Amino acid sequence: MKATGIVRRIDDLGRVVIPKEIRRNMRIREGDPLEIFVDRSGEIILKKYSPIGELAGLAREYAEAINETIGAPVLIADRDNIIAVAGAAKKDFLGKAIGKQIEQSMEERRSIVHNYGEQGSSSPGDIVADDRGEASYRFSSDLIMPIISRGDPIGAVVIYGRDTISEVEKKVAQSAAGVMAKQMEQ
């Protein structure tokens, strides 16, 4: 465990403020769930809770099934990291921080499609961020479908690498996002 040197007092309602610097570094936003652990030595540990992370096994199987069906690489992300990969090098993606395009799709609660070979398209979107939070992987086309559970974005399904994203791929991603959302609601 790493000491920060920051000390906070508990207020009369039992609350403790997590400093802005720590929230920024840990990518903790207002309304994010935190899981509370207590160890045997009496330490209290707060950990970001990833509801979709609980379904990592299902996400991995779903990504593999989609990849086998449509032949395109598939990533499934929670609010912060890529949690499942199929059809691409897992070491390049699994556990990596999500990029700005995935964040945008989740925040706006809408799918984003980039077909960069089309006239008028700009550069590829940022799917995965590197350790400095900058784009490290770019693709010729991608589809980002947010996973919305009970009105809140909890993750995204990403299909990438084809020349253009087809309607079939859009429907497959929409179906996958819907199933993952339904699993979270149960």
LOTIKE-22870 format. One line per 8 residues: number of its first residue (from 0); for each residue x, y, z of N, C-alpha, C, O. Coordinates in Angstrom, 3 decimals. Example, Ala and Ser with C-alpha at 12.3 -4.5 7.8 and 13.67 -1.06 7.14 Angstrom:
% LOTIKE-22870
0 = 13.190 -5.690 7.800 12.300 -4.500 7.800 13.200 -3.300 7.800 14.236 -3.319 8.465 ~ 12.850 -2.250 7.080 13.670 -1.060 7.140 12.900 0.030 7.870 13.409 1.138 8.039
END
This chain:
% LOTIKE-22870
0 = 0.855 -1.170 0.000 0.000 0.000 0.000 0.897 1.227 0.000 1.942 1.238 0.650 ~ 0.493 2.254 -0.723 1.281 3.472 -0.868 0.679 4.597 -0.028 -0.509 4.896 -0.154 ~ 1.481 5.215 0.816 1.004 6.335 1.647 0.956 7.605 0.804 1.847 7.850 -0.010 ~ -0.084 8.407 1.000 -0.220 9.666 0.261 0.177 10.864 1.102 0.472 11.932 0.565 ~ 0.187 10.697 2.412 0.492 11.823 3.289 -0.700 12.735 3.532 -0.571 13.768 4.188 ~ -1.851 12.359 3.008 -3.065 13.152 3.163 -3.872 12.610 4.338 -4.096 11.404 4.443 ~ -4.299 13.492 5.206 -5.108 13.099 6.369 -6.433 13.843 6.298 -6.451 15.050 6.057 ~ -7.525 13.150 6.501 -8.859 13.749 6.501 -9.592 13.324 7.765 -9.365 12.236 8.293
8 = -10.462 14.184 8.237 -11.280 13.881 9.413 -12.661 13.415 8.962 -13.147 13.795 7.897 ~ -13.276 12.590 9.791 -14.638 12.140 9.547 -15.576 13.214 10.074 -15.401 13.697 11.193 ~ -16.586 13.599 9.266 -17.535 14.619 9.728 -18.604 13.984 10.609 -18.587 12.776 10.844 ~ -19.539 14.807 11.098 -20.556 14.328 12.035 -21.521 13.315 11.418 -22.237 12.631 12.149 ~ -21.553 13.206 10.087 -22.397 12.210 9.425 -21.611 10.964 9.023 -22.147 10.075 8.361 ~ -20.327 10.900 9.426 -19.510 9.732 9.119 -18.868 9.761 7.747 -18.419 8.723 7.260 ~ -18.811 10.920 7.110 -18.261 11.033 5.762 -16.793 11.432 5.793 -16.332 12.113 6.710 ~ -16.077 10.995 4.776 -14.687 11.379 4.563 -14.592 11.845 3.113 -15.114 11.186 2.213
16 = -13.937 12.963 2.885 -13.762 13.482 1.529 -12.508 12.865 0.921 -11.434 12.903 1.520 ~ -12.652 12.298 -0.271 -11.497 11.794 -1.005 -10.941 12.976 -1.796 -11.663 13.570 -2.596 ~ -9.674 13.326 -1.587 -9.098 14.505 -2.257 -9.203 14.440 -3.782 -9.154 13.368 -4.386 ~ -9.347 15.605 -4.371 -9.526 15.732 -5.811 -8.393 15.068 -6.587 -8.643 14.417 -7.601 ~ -7.155 15.222 -6.130 -6.010 14.643 -6.832 -6.125 13.123 -6.901 -5.832 12.518 -7.931 ~ -6.552 12.515 -5.805 -6.703 11.061 -5.779 -7.864 10.640 -6.672 -7.753 9.659 -7.408 ~ -8.978 11.373 -6.615 -10.120 11.042 -7.483 -9.724 11.140 -8.950 -10.108 10.291 -9.754 ~ -8.964 12.164 -9.303 -8.537 12.341 -10.688 -7.611 11.208 -11.113 -7.797 10.628 -12.182
24 = -6.619 10.888 -10.289 -5.665 9.828 -10.625 -6.323 8.460 -10.710 -5.938 7.634 -11.538 ~ -7.300 8.219 -9.870 -7.986 6.933 -9.840 -9.222 6.907 -10.744 -9.922 5.897 -10.820 ~ -9.479 8.006 -11.416 -10.629 8.136 -12.325 -11.944 7.851 -11.598 -12.811 7.141 -12.108 ~ -12.071 8.413 -10.409 -13.306 8.271 -9.634 -14.156 9.506 -9.891 -13.729 10.631 -9.634 ~ -15.372 9.283 -10.403 -16.278 10.379 -10.724 -17.396 10.429 -9.694 -17.630 9.471 -8.957 ~ -18.078 11.561 -9.660 -19.236 11.688 -8.777 -20.245 10.602 -9.123 -20.576 10.400 -10.292 ~ -20.723 9.917 -8.121 -21.708 8.861 -8.324 -21.110 7.482 -8.550 -21.850 6.498 -8.568 ~ -19.781 7.373 -8.727 -19.156 6.065 -8.911 -19.279 5.240 -7.632 -19.094 5.766 -6.535
32 = -19.590 3.953 -7.768 -19.662 3.102 -6.583 -18.258 2.706 -6.108 -17.369 2.441 -6.917 ~ -18.081 2.672 -4.798 -16.835 2.222 -4.194 -17.151 1.036 -3.292 -18.132 1.048 -2.548 ~ -16.314 0.022 -3.369 -16.475 -1.150 -2.524 -15.595 -0.953 -1.290 -14.471 -0.465 -1.404 ~ -16.091 -1.325 -0.125 -15.368 -1.114 1.128 -14.911 -2.456 1.675 -15.705 -3.381 1.842 ~ -13.607 -2.544 1.953 -13.015 -3.747 2.532 -12.402 -3.388 3.877 -11.942 -2.264 4.075 ~ -12.396 -4.334 4.789 -11.720 -4.175 6.073 -10.817 -5.389 6.231 -11.274 -6.525 6.109 ~ -9.524 -5.150 6.505 -8.643 -6.300 6.699 -8.449 -6.581 8.183 -8.955 -5.850 9.036 ~ -7.729 -7.621 8.476 -7.573 -8.075 9.871 -6.817 -7.093 10.745 -6.978 -7.080 11.965
40 = -5.989 -6.267 10.113 -5.222 -5.302 10.906 -6.010 -4.020 11.154 -5.486 -3.085 11.758 ~ -7.263 -3.962 10.697 -8.112 -2.806 10.959 -8.064 -1.741 9.881 -8.634 -0.665 10.056 ~ -7.397 -2.017 8.770 -7.350 -1.042 7.691 -8.643 -1.069 6.892 -9.224 -2.130 6.661 ~ -9.085 0.106 6.474 -10.258 0.236 5.616 -9.737 0.528 4.214 -8.948 1.452 4.017 ~ -10.180 -0.259 3.250 -9.720 -0.112 1.875 -10.922 0.189 0.996 -11.914 -0.539 1.017 ~ -10.831 1.266 0.224 -11.859 1.613 -0.747 -11.364 1.192 -2.128 -10.230 1.488 -2.505 ~ -12.214 0.507 -2.872 -11.852 0.059 -4.206 -12.981 0.418 -5.155 -14.156 0.234 -4.838 ~ -12.613 0.938 -6.336 -13.645 1.215 -7.324 -14.376 -0.077 -7.645 -13.759 -1.115 -7.886
48 = -15.696 0.002 -7.645 -16.514 -1.167 -7.920 -16.908 -1.153 -9.383 -17.424 -0.154 -9.885 ~ -16.667 -2.253 -10.060 -17.041 -2.391 -11.463 -18.153 -3.422 -11.564 -17.889 -4.622 -11.497 ~ -19.399 -2.970 -11.724 -20.486 -3.945 -11.809 -20.293 -4.923 -12.956 -20.588 -6.111 -12.820 ~ -19.801 -4.430 -14.086 -19.617 -5.316 -15.229 -18.394 -6.209 -15.038 -18.298 -7.265 -15.663 ~ -17.465 -5.800 -14.186 -16.308 -6.621 -13.876 -16.711 -7.949 -13.239 -16.004 -8.949 -13.366 ~ -17.848 -7.949 -12.556 -18.375 -9.173 -11.956 -18.767 -10.174 -13.040 -18.856 -11.375 -12.783 ~ -18.996 -9.680 -14.234 -19.393 -10.546 -15.345 -18.248 -10.753 -16.330 -18.491 -10.979 -17.516 ~ -17.008 -10.680 -15.863 -15.852 -10.781 -16.756 -15.849 -12.092 -17.532 -15.511 -12.111 -18.716
56 = -16.220 -13.181 -16.879 -16.274 -14.472 -17.567 -17.294 -14.466 -18.693 -17.008 -14.920 -19.801 ~ -18.488 -13.948 -18.407 -19.526 -13.843 -19.428 -19.079 -12.902 -20.545 -19.293 -13.192 -21.722 ~ -18.460 -11.780 -20.184 -17.985 -10.812 -21.181 -16.964 -11.468 -22.106 -17.003 -11.262 -23.319 ~ -16.056 -12.252 -21.541 -15.027 -12.930 -22.337 -15.675 -13.920 -23.314 -15.313 -13.965 -24.489 ~ -16.639 -14.715 -22.817 -17.326 -15.680 -23.678 -18.132 -14.977 -24.762 -18.168 -15.428 -25.907 ~ -18.772 -13.883 -24.403 -19.569 -13.136 -25.377 -18.662 -12.535 -26.459 -18.989 -12.587 -27.645 ~ -17.528 -11.967 -26.047 -16.586 -11.389 -27.012 -16.090 -12.466 -27.967 -15.995 -12.229 -29.171 ~ -15.776 -13.644 -27.445 -15.306 -14.737 -28.301 -16.391 -15.192 -29.279 -16.100 -15.459 -30.445
64 = -17.636 -15.281 -28.815 -18.739 -15.690 -29.680 -18.969 -14.668 -30.794 -19.187 -15.040 -31.947 ~ -18.921 -13.393 -30.451 -19.096 -12.352 -31.472 -17.965 -12.417 -32.484 -18.201 -12.342 -33.690 ~ -16.740 -12.556 -32.001 -15.581 -12.634 -32.879 -15.701 -13.812 -33.847 -15.415 -13.673 -35.036 ~ -16.123 -14.969 -33.336 -16.290 -16.143 -34.197 -17.404 -15.938 -35.214 -17.311 -16.425 -36.341 ~ -18.458 -15.220 -34.827 -19.610 -15.020 -35.702 -19.329 -14.031 -36.824 -19.627 -14.305 -37.986 ~ -18.752 -12.872 -36.474 -18.572 -11.836 -37.500 -17.130 -11.689 -37.983 -16.869 -10.984 -38.958 ~ -16.195 -12.354 -37.304 -14.812 -12.340 -37.755 -14.061 -11.045 -37.503 -13.017 -10.808 -38.111 ~ -14.568 -10.218 -36.631 -13.904 -8.949 -36.323 -13.438 -8.957 -34.874 -14.073 -9.581 -34.025
72 = -12.335 -8.270 -34.582 -11.892 -8.171 -33.189 -12.943 -7.458 -32.326 -13.602 -6.518 -32.772 ~ -13.081 -7.933 -31.073 -14.084 -7.407 -30.158 -13.435 -7.119 -28.806 -12.656 -7.920 -28.289 ~ -13.771 -5.961 -28.249 -13.345 -5.590 -26.905 -14.603 -5.306 -26.089 -15.573 -4.760 -26.615 ~ -14.593 -5.668 -24.819 -15.664 -5.276 -23.910 -15.008 -4.555 -22.747 -14.043 -5.045 -22.160 ~ -15.542 -3.383 -22.420 -14.949 -2.535 -21.392 -15.943 -2.267 -20.275 -17.157 -2.301 -20.479 ~ -15.399 -1.998 -19.076 -16.225 -1.438 -18.014 -16.026 0.071 -18.078 -15.616 0.577 -19.123 ~ -16.295 0.800 -17.022 -16.183 2.264 -17.056 -14.738 2.758 -17.171 -14.501 3.917 -17.511 ~ -13.777 1.878 -16.886 -12.388 2.319 -16.852 -11.427 1.506 -17.704 -10.486 2.062 -18.270
80 = -11.646 0.201 -17.805 -10.663 -0.679 -18.438 -11.314 -1.661 -19.400 -12.518 -1.909 -19.353 ~ -10.474 -2.214 -20.278 -10.907 -3.291 -21.156 -10.898 -4.564 -20.317 -9.872 -4.906 -19.729 ~ -12.039 -5.281 -20.252 -12.138 -6.473 -19.406 -12.219 -7.766 -20.210 -12.069 -8.846 -19.638 ~ -12.453 -7.689 -21.523 -12.508 -8.890 -22.354 -12.035 -8.549 -23.760 -12.327 -7.474 -24.282 ~ -11.296 -9.485 -24.371 -10.742 -9.283 -25.711 -10.888 -10.575 -26.489 -10.637 -11.651 -25.948 ~ -11.286 -10.490 -27.742 -11.316 -11.650 -28.635 -10.917 -11.199 -30.034 -11.374 -10.162 -30.515 ~ -10.075 -11.971 -30.673 -9.661 -11.662 -32.037 -8.522 -10.663 -32.128 -8.231 -10.160 -33.214 ~ -7.877 -10.369 -31.022 -6.751 -9.438 -30.991 -5.813 -9.877 -29.870 -6.180 -10.702 -29.033
88 = -4.614 -9.328 -29.858 -3.633 -9.683 -28.832 -4.109 -9.198 -27.466 -4.211 -7.995 -27.225 ~ -4.396 -10.131 -26.588 -4.902 -9.778 -25.260 -3.935 -8.895 -24.493 -4.360 -7.987 -23.779 ~ -2.636 -9.149 -24.630 -1.650 -8.354 -23.889 -1.667 -6.887 -24.305 -1.267 -6.019 -23.529 ~ -2.124 -6.606 -25.517 -2.184 -5.223 -25.990 -3.402 -4.471 -25.474 -3.426 -3.241 -25.511 ~ -4.413 -5.188 -24.994 -5.669 -4.537 -24.624 -6.186 -4.854 -23.230 -6.628 -3.953 -22.518 ~ -6.137 -6.110 -22.832 -6.750 -6.539 -21.581 -6.187 -5.776 -20.386 -4.977 -5.752 -20.160 ~ -7.084 -5.155 -19.628 -6.686 -4.392 -18.452 -6.241 -2.970 -18.741 -5.972 -2.211 -17.810 ~ -6.158 -2.592 -20.008 -5.731 -1.234 -20.367 -6.875 -0.248 -20.133 -8.049 -0.612 -20.196
96 = -6.515 0.988 -19.865 -7.507 2.051 -19.664 -8.218 2.355 -20.978 -7.616 2.306 -22.051 ~ -9.505 2.669 -20.876 -10.274 3.008 -22.079 -9.851 4.378 -22.596 -9.370 5.220 -21.837 ~ -10.035 4.588 -23.889 -9.705 5.852 -24.514 -10.880 6.819 -24.520 -11.972 6.508 -24.045 ~ -10.627 7.987 -25.063 -11.619 9.071 -25.052 -12.883 8.743 -25.829 -13.968 9.179 -25.444 ~ -12.767 7.983 -26.917 -13.952 7.662 -27.709 -14.921 6.768 -26.935 -16.135 6.956 -27.011 ~ -14.393 5.803 -26.195 -15.269 4.936 -25.391 -15.917 5.758 -24.282 -17.113 5.627 -24.020 ~ -15.125 6.603 -23.633 -15.685 7.474 -22.591 -16.805 8.337 -23.148 -17.856 8.477 -22.523 ~ -16.581 8.918 -24.328 -17.588 9.777 -24.957 -18.862 8.999 -25.252 -19.961 9.489 -24.989
104 = -18.728 7.800 -25.791 -19.897 6.977 -26.102 -20.714 6.682 -24.851 -21.943 6.749 -24.875 ~ -20.026 6.355 -23.758 -20.739 6.055 -22.516 -21.382 7.305 -21.925 -22.535 7.263 -21.498 ~ -20.661 8.394 -21.897 -21.202 9.634 -21.318 -22.416 10.128 -22.095 -23.393 10.587 -21.503 ~ -22.352 10.031 -23.431 -23.468 10.488 -24.268 -24.559 9.423 -24.423 -25.621 9.688 -24.986 ~ -24.284 8.225 -23.919 -25.229 7.108 -23.977 -25.704 6.837 -25.399 -26.894 6.638 -25.644 ~ -24.757 6.832 -26.326 -25.088 6.564 -27.729 -23.932 5.837 -28.395 -22.779 5.938 -27.975 ~ -24.275 5.100 -29.447 -23.222 4.389 -30.168 -22.444 5.372 -31.036 -22.966 6.399 -31.471 ~ -21.203 5.032 -31.271 -20.341 5.836 -32.135 -19.755 4.899 -33.179 -19.204 3.851 -32.843
112 = -19.875 5.279 -34.445 -19.316 4.499 -35.548 -18.335 5.379 -36.295 -18.639 6.519 -36.647 ~ -17.147 4.829 -36.533 -16.135 5.528 -37.330 -15.775 4.641 -38.509 -15.261 3.539 -38.320 ~ -16.033 5.100 -39.701 -15.584 4.448 -40.927 -14.620 5.416 -41.592 -15.030 6.272 -42.376 ~ -13.344 5.278 -41.279 -12.363 6.282 -41.674 -12.000 6.262 -43.130 -11.349 7.187 -43.615 ~ -12.406 5.217 -43.856 -12.154 5.188 -45.283 -13.147 6.039 -46.061 -12.928 6.330 -47.236 ~ -14.244 6.443 -45.410 -15.270 7.231 -46.090 -14.817 8.664 -46.265 -14.032 9.186 -45.473 ~ -15.314 9.284 -47.299 -14.974 10.670 -47.572 -15.468 11.567 -46.435 -16.595 11.419 -45.963 ~ -14.620 12.490 -46.005 -14.990 13.421 -44.948 -14.652 12.934 -43.555 -14.860 13.649 -42.575
120 = -14.122 11.700 -43.459 -13.750 11.183 -42.139 -12.416 11.744 -41.704 -11.550 12.052 -42.523 ~ -12.270 11.870 -40.414 -11.005 12.360 -39.866 -10.147 11.171 -39.466 -10.236 10.106 -40.077 ~ -9.329 11.340 -38.460 -8.455 10.249 -38.023 -9.230 9.286 -37.124 -10.280 9.640 -36.588 ~ -8.707 8.064 -36.962 -9.384 7.075 -36.121 -9.539 7.537 -34.687 -8.770 8.367 -34.203 ~ -10.546 6.990 -34.009 -10.823 7.354 -32.624 -9.897 6.686 -31.636 -9.255 5.684 -31.952 ~ -9.829 7.226 -30.467 -9.002 6.686 -29.404 -9.798 5.627 -28.647 -10.725 5.951 -27.904 ~ -9.435 4.375 -28.838 -10.132 3.269 -28.202 -9.503 2.935 -26.862 -10.200 2.762 -25.862 ~ -8.170 2.846 -26.849 -7.433 2.467 -25.648 -6.416 3.555 -25.346 -5.741 4.051 -26.247
128 = -6.308 3.922 -24.082 -5.334 4.933 -23.668 -4.089 4.228 -23.141 -4.177 3.141 -22.570 ~ -2.940 4.846 -23.334 -1.721 4.261 -22.780 -1.575 4.683 -21.319 -2.479 5.300 -20.757 ~ -0.439 4.352 -20.703 -0.230 4.625 -19.280 -0.288 6.107 -18.942 -0.526 6.467 -17.789 ~ -0.074 6.966 -19.924 -0.133 8.407 -19.683 -1.512 8.967 -20.013 -1.727 10.176 -19.933 ~ -2.459 8.082 -20.389 -3.810 8.521 -20.714 -3.932 9.048 -22.130 -4.916 9.705 -22.471 ~ -2.918 8.758 -22.972 -2.947 9.219 -24.357 -3.257 8.040 -25.269 -3.074 6.884 -24.889 ~ -3.725 8.339 -26.468 -4.085 7.279 -27.406 -2.851 6.475 -27.788 -1.804 7.043 -28.100 ~ -2.978 5.139 -27.763 -1.858 4.304 -28.162 -2.235 3.335 -29.284 -1.348 2.792 -29.943
136 = -3.537 3.107 -29.517 -3.983 2.226 -30.582 -5.052 2.939 -31.388 -5.953 3.569 -30.835 ~ -4.938 2.829 -32.702 -5.916 3.447 -33.585 -6.275 2.449 -34.674 -5.434 1.653 -35.092 ~ -7.522 2.487 -35.137 -7.980 1.520 -36.108 -8.658 2.217 -37.271 -9.059 3.377 -37.173 ~ -8.784 1.476 -38.401 -9.372 2.078 -39.593 -10.874 2.269 -39.473 -11.438 3.161 -40.105 ~ -11.527 1.440 -38.667 -12.954 1.632 -38.401 -13.273 1.026 -37.046 -12.617 0.084 -36.601 ~ -14.269 1.567 -36.409 -14.679 1.010 -35.129 -16.126 1.351 -34.831 -16.687 2.318 -35.345 ~ -16.704 0.523 -33.985 -18.065 0.714 -33.508 -18.013 0.608 -31.997 -17.496 -0.371 -31.459 ~ -18.534 1.591 -31.319 -18.586 1.583 -29.860 -20.052 1.643 -29.454 -20.760 2.599 -29.770
144 = -20.496 0.604 -28.747 -21.884 0.528 -28.306 -21.879 0.528 -26.775 -21.378 -0.415 -26.164 ~ -22.431 1.575 -26.147 -22.427 1.608 -24.677 -23.359 0.551 -24.089 -24.379 0.198 -24.682 ~ -22.990 0.063 -22.926 -23.831 -0.862 -22.172 -24.518 -0.021 -21.100 -23.863 0.512 -20.203 ~ -25.834 0.092 -21.199 -26.611 0.938 -20.293 -27.479 0.039 -19.419 -28.309 -0.717 -19.922 ~ -27.278 0.130 -18.104 -28.058 -0.654 -17.159 -28.752 0.284 -16.183 -28.099 1.067 -15.493 ~ -30.064 0.205 -16.128 -30.876 1.072 -15.259 -30.574 2.550 -15.497 -30.553 3.349 -14.561 ~ -30.342 2.900 -16.753 -30.105 4.288 -17.122 -28.678 4.772 -16.957 -28.367 5.903 -17.330 ~ -27.801 3.939 -16.405 -26.413 4.337 -16.197 -25.485 3.586 -17.134 -25.641 2.379 -17.319
152 = -24.518 4.281 -17.729 -23.535 3.582 -18.559 -22.581 2.792 -17.666 -21.995 3.345 -16.735 ~ -22.430 1.502 -17.949 -21.556 0.662 -17.129 -20.413 0.062 -17.933 -19.530 -0.584 -17.367 ~ -20.420 0.267 -19.242 -19.372 -0.294 -20.077 -19.678 -0.082 -21.535 -20.550 0.708 -21.898 ~ -18.936 -0.810 -22.384 -19.132 -0.676 -23.826 -18.648 -1.926 -24.539 -17.749 -2.625 -24.072 ~ -19.268 -2.189 -25.684 -18.828 -3.234 -26.602 -18.181 -2.514 -27.781 -18.761 -1.587 -28.345 ~ -16.980 -2.945 -28.149 -16.249 -2.307 -29.244 -15.919 -3.360 -30.295 -15.356 -4.409 -29.982 ~ -16.274 -3.072 -31.530 -15.909 -3.912 -32.676 -15.055 -3.041 -33.576 -15.419 -1.902 -33.869 ~ -13.899 -3.580 -34.024 -13.021 -2.734 -34.831 -12.274 -3.520 -35.895 -12.282 -4.751 -35.920
160 = -11.633 -2.769 -36.761 -10.684 -3.332 -37.693 -11.168 -3.586 -39.096 -10.343 -3.822 -39.978 ~ -12.432 -3.550 -39.347 -12.948 -3.780 -40.695 -12.810 -2.511 -41.527 -12.523 -1.433 -41.007 ~ -13.025 -2.669 -42.852 -12.995 -1.498 -43.724 -14.109 -0.530 -43.339 -13.881 0.668 -43.173 ~ -15.309 -1.067 -43.203 -16.445 -0.264 -42.734 -17.273 -1.124 -41.782 -17.225 -2.353 -41.838 ~ -18.015 -0.478 -40.931 -18.888 -1.181 -39.985 -20.236 -1.392 -40.672 -20.859 -0.443 -41.148 ~ -20.675 -2.653 -40.716 -21.931 -2.974 -41.389 -23.104 -2.883 -40.425 -22.926 -2.774 -39.212 ~ -24.307 -2.931 -40.990 -25.526 -2.934 -40.171 -25.601 -4.191 -39.312 -26.092 -4.145 -38.185 ~ -25.118 -5.308 -39.837 -25.120 -6.555 -39.066 -24.243 -6.392 -37.829 -24.639 -6.797 -36.736
168 = -23.061 -5.805 -37.985 -22.163 -5.597 -36.852 -22.788 -4.654 -35.828 -22.618 -4.841 -34.623 ~ -23.508 -3.643 -36.306 -24.199 -2.729 -35.385 -25.242 -3.482 -34.562 -25.342 -3.286 -33.351 ~ -26.012 -4.338 -35.218 -27.054 -5.102 -34.521 -26.439 -6.103 -33.544 -26.963 -6.300 -32.447 ~ -25.346 -6.728 -33.930 -24.674 -7.682 -33.040 -24.167 -6.958 -31.790 -24.350 -7.445 -30.674 ~ -23.533 -5.804 -31.975 -23.025 -5.030 -30.831 -24.178 -4.562 -29.942 -24.075 -4.600 -28.716 ~ -25.270 -4.124 -30.559 -26.437 -3.677 -29.799 -27.013 -4.841 -28.983 -27.391 -4.666 -27.825 ~ -27.075 -6.020 -29.594 -27.568 -7.204 -28.895 -26.652 -7.568 -27.728 -27.132 -7.872 -26.636 ~ -25.358 -7.539 -27.948 -24.390 -7.871 -26.887 -24.509 -6.878 -25.722 -24.514 -7.277 -24.557
176 = -24.603 -5.607 -26.043 -24.740 -4.582 -24.992 -26.038 -4.796 -24.213 -26.070 -4.640 -22.992 ~ -27.105 -5.153 -24.927 -28.389 -5.408 -24.281 -28.341 -6.601 -23.344 -28.885 -6.544 -22.241 ~ -27.696 -7.680 -23.767 -27.589 -8.867 -22.920 -26.758 -8.576 -21.689 -27.127 -8.976 -20.585 ~ -25.624 -7.874 -21.862 -24.777 -7.534 -20.714 -25.543 -6.646 -19.730 -25.423 -6.823 -18.518 ~ -26.319 -5.705 -20.235 -27.113 -4.827 -19.371 -28.158 -5.633 -18.609 -28.346 -5.424 -17.411 ~ -28.839 -6.551 -19.291 -29.863 -7.383 -18.632 -29.244 -8.250 -17.539 -29.847 -8.446 -16.484 ~ -28.047 -8.766 -17.787 -27.371 -9.582 -16.776 -27.083 -8.756 -15.522 -27.155 -9.276 -14.409 ~ -26.760 -7.488 -15.695 -26.470 -6.623 -14.550 -27.726 -6.307 -13.768 -27.662 -6.089 -12.558
184 = -28.864 -6.277 -14.431 -30.112 -5.931 -13.767 -30.683 -7.096 -12.958 -31.596 -6.902 -12.156 ~ -30.152 -8.301 -13.162 -30.670 -9.463 -12.438 -30.007 -9.622 -11.097 -30.327 -10.552 -10.357
END
